[in-house]
Every structure is written in structure tokens, then in C-alpha cells.
Amino acid sequence: MNAFADKVDLGKLSPEQFIQLLETLHMLGSAGAGVELTSLSTETLVDLVQRASKDQLKAIADHAELRSVFLDEIFRRMSEHFAPERAKNVDLVVSWRFSNGDGEDGFDRFQTVIEDGMCVSSTDLGRSPDTTITVAADDFIRMATGNAAVATMFVTGRVRVKGEYAPAVRLSSYFDIPKPTS
């Protein structure tokens, strides 16, 4: 799957064609054909997001099923990229809200909990948040894959924070955020 993804020339695909390709791959994975979007290595996922145009990423965010696949995959991988040595003595609950979602009030929601040197993320951990971050799904996909400057997203208002602001700003420093290779 990684070799295939590396060879796809995203510049030749319209957003619609890009979505059609991802839908087909996701359908094959759901049918048990052994082609799983979730099997992409983190490095390949990061490079795929880097090579995708803003319109292609927006098309993922606007597609309910693919949006869910990408968000679920990013949150699943968060604990793998958590750097506990950077989060000593940190107890933090972050609620995430992604606009234009299927959930309550039109938001898709996730939570990330950092405590006791561990990081857990899921759609609902039932915890009271210290901070709530609201961001568009396509912006989050770029941020989480190292394809957007997190500080710039905060300064320009593309990321909104309710609650404690400082932990939200420091959050990315607790992770080894993948870097695009080119």
C-alpha cells in the first residue's frame, strides 16, 4: 500500500478523482481485499497529505466517511508519537471539535488525555476538558501530519481555544510530529 501511495501523482487528480481513489481503496479494505488505508505507514500518510492540494484535503474533510477514517487514524496514532519525557508532570484533557461534522451541534468530537506519562485519544473518553480546541478537519489533518505551522494556525484564528490557552499551545510539543520528507 505504501509503494502504491508513493507512486500516485496527486497533481494529476482533481479533488473528485482523489476522493474516488480513496473511496475505492477504503471499499477494498472494508471488503477484506487486503488493501487498507489504515496500513499506510505514518511517513507515507504524512507525504500523502503534503502532496495533496488544499482542495483535495478539503474534499476529504467534506466526505463524511473518509473524514472519519482520517480523523480516527490520526487519533489512533497519537499515542505512538507521544513523547512522555516531554510531558512529565502533565495532566491534561483536551477536547477536540471539528466543524461541519455529524455529531452534536454539527461537530465531530474527540478527546486526548495526557496523564501519568501516557496519552490516550478516542471519540469520547467522558472526561471534563481543561481546554477545547475547535479547528476545521482539513486544517487539523495538515497540523497533525506536520504539514502546517501550528503557531500560525493559532495566531490566524484557524484554531480556536476555549478554556486554558497555554496547554493548548504547548500540546504539540508533547509529540514527535512527523515531518514531511520533501
VOMAR-946740 format. One line per field, with one value per residue (C-alpha): residue in three letters; x, y, z. Coordinates in pm, whole numbers, plus 50000, padded with zeros to 5 digits. Each point is the difference from the previous one (the first is absolute). Last residue first. Layout:
<nodes>
residuo: [Ala, ...];
c1: [X, ...];
c2: [Y, ...];
c3: [Z, ...];
</nodes>
This chain:
<nodes>
residuo: [Ser, Thr, Pro, Lys, Pro, Ile, Asp, Phe, Tyr, Ser, Ser, Leu, Arg, Val, Ala, Pro, Ala, Tyr, Glu, Gly, Lys, Val, Arg, Val, Arg, Gly, Thr, Val, Phe, Met, Thr, Ala, Val, Ala, Ala, Asn, Gly, Thr, Ala, Met, Arg, Ile, Phe, Asp, Asp, Ala, Ala, Val, Thr, Ile, Thr, Thr, Asp, Pro, Ser, Arg, Gly, Leu, Asp, Thr, Ser, Ser, Val, Cys, Met, Gly, Asp, Glu, Ile, Val, Thr, Gln, Phe, Arg, Asp, Phe, Gly, Asp, Glu, Gly, Asp, Gly, Asn, Ser, Phe, Arg, Trp, Ser, Val, Val, Leu, Asp, Val, Asn, Lys, Ala, Arg, Glu, Pro, Ala, Phe, His, Glu, Ser, Met, Arg, Arg, Phe, Ile, Glu, Asp, Leu, Phe, Val, Ser, Arg, Leu, Glu, Ala, His, Asp, Ala, Ile, Ala, Lys, Leu, Gln, Asp, Lys, Ser, Ala, Arg, Gln, Val, Leu, Asp, Val, Leu, Thr, Glu, Thr, Ser, Leu, Ser, Thr, Leu, Glu, Val, Gly, Ala, Gly, Ala, Ser, Gly, Leu, Met, His, Leu, Thr, Glu, Leu, Leu, Gln, Ile, Phe, Gln, Glu, Pro, Ser, Leu, Lys, Gly, Leu, Asp, Val, Lys, Asp, Ala, Phe, Ala, Asn, Met];
c1: [51034, 49997, 49698, 50059, 49813, 49900, 50208, 49746, 49988, 50103, 49671, 49805, 50188, 49751, 49700, 50159, 50045, 49640, 49807, 49633, 49864, 50252, 49948, 50234, 49970, 50030, 50305, 50220, 49896, 50053, 50332, 50120, 49907, 50193, 49840, 50111, 50126, 49752, 49779, 49993, 49896, 49728, 49889, 49965, 49791, 49779, 49926, 50107, 49845, 50222, 49847, 50212, 50014, 49735, 49762, 50046, 49756, 50267, 49803, 50137, 50334, 50349, 50227, 50340, 50214, 50255, 49760, 49759, 49931, 49641, 49897, 49632, 49809, 49694, 49847, 49799, 49661, 49834, 50043, 50174, 49997, 50277, 50014, 50246, 50251, 49995, 50286, 49989, 50334, 50052, 50335, 50209, 50362, 50258, 50246, 49869, 50325, 50128, 49664, 50061, 49670, 50038, 49856, 49730, 49883, 49969, 49638, 49914, 50142, 49826, 49662, 50026, 50094, 49732, 49733, 50077, 49989, 49647, 49855, 50158, 50039, 50329, 50137, 49894, 50173, 50317, 49968, 49927, 50305, 50207, 50136, 50376, 50051, 49705, 50143, 50345, 49864, 49799, 50310, 50209, 49728, 49999, 49685, 49820, 49698, 49916, 49962, 50034, 49975, 49684, 49795, 49696, 50058, 50355, 49881, 49737, 50266, 50222, 49706, 49891, 50359, 50021, 49657, 50102, 50312, 49794, 49758, 50284, 50145, 50288, 50314, 50173, 49937, 50254, 49954, 50335, 50050, 49647, 50065, 50328, 49832, 49715];
c2: [51673, 49751, 50141, 50010, 49782, 50164, 49856, 50093, 50191, 50326, 49994, 50058, 50316, 50239, 49811, 49986, 50381, 50080, 49856, 50002, 50050, 50001, 50079, 49877, 50177, 50323, 50130, 49982, 49643, 49864, 50186, 49829, 49657, 50050, 49764, 49675, 49833, 49714, 50113, 50359, 49906, 49762, 50267, 50259, 49753, 49925, 50366, 50097, 50035, 49927, 49952, 50041, 49850, 49756, 49805, 49633, 49764, 49832, 50057, 49978, 49867, 50104, 49863, 50139, 49865, 50142, 49992, 50226, 50122, 49965, 50074, 50032, 49984, 50173, 50037, 50320, 50096, 50084, 49639, 49783, 49972, 50249, 50342, 50128, 49777, 50026, 49864, 49961, 50015, 49848, 50074, 49868, 50087, 49912, 49886, 50075, 50025, 49663, 49850, 50066, 49900, 49890, 49650, 50138, 50231, 49719, 49915, 50372, 50037, 49684, 50096, 50345, 49853, 49730, 50240, 50253, 49716, 49906, 50351, 50143, 50377, 49961, 49776, 50259, 50270, 49793, 49982, 50374, 50080, 49794, 49662, 49949, 50082, 49784, 49704, 50065, 49989, 49683, 49840, 50082, 49874, 49671, 49927, 49695, 50210, 50054, 49622, 49789, 49638, 49928, 49975, 50180, 50298, 50030, 49991, 50265, 50221, 49971, 50081, 50294, 50131, 49987, 50162, 50272, 50076, 49998, 50254, 50220, 49995, 49762, 50074, 50177, 49693, 49799, 49660, 49821, 50045, 49877, 49678, 49935, 50059, 49760];
c3: [50081, 50285, 50184, 50375, 50246, 50327, 50281, 50262, 50330, 49827, 49806, 50321, 50106, 49834, 50136, 50345, 49994, 49895, 50291, 49913, 49650, 49717, 49634, 49726, 49664, 50199, 49814, 50310, 50088, 49646, 49980, 50318, 49859, 49677, 49753, 49835, 50317, 49967, 50288, 49872, 49643, 50123, 50248, 49723, 49796, 50301, 50073, 50351, 50345, 50299, 50343, 50311, 50346, 49884, 50222, 49913, 49834, 49786, 49685, 49646, 50114, 50102, 50271, 50098, 50282, 50241, 50296, 49812, 49648, 49885, 49642, 49923, 49674, 49860, 49654, 50005, 49856, 50334, 50116, 49744, 49622, 49937, 49837, 50260, 50176, 50377, 50210, 50376, 50175, 50343, 50162, 50286, 49934, 50267, 49734, 49651, 49806, 50128, 49900, 49628, 49834, 49640, 50045, 50232, 49721, 49744, 50078, 49996, 49649, 49879, 50141, 49840, 49661, 50000, 50130, 49728, 49748, 50109, 50028, 49683, 50055, 50190, 49725, 49737, 50206, 49977, 49621, 49979, 50215, 49758, 50095, 49988, 50368, 50105, 49806, 50147, 50355, 49925, 49848, 50308, 50233, 49815, 49803, 50138, 50101, 49634, 49982, 49687, 50113, 49803, 50318, 49859, 50231, 49868, 49639, 50083, 50161, 49692, 49772, 50215, 50004, 49619, 49960, 50246, 49797, 49679, 50150, 50130, 49649, 49947, 49798, 50288, 50216, 49803, 50165, 50032, 50376, 50068, 49806, 50179, 50338, 49918];
</nodes>
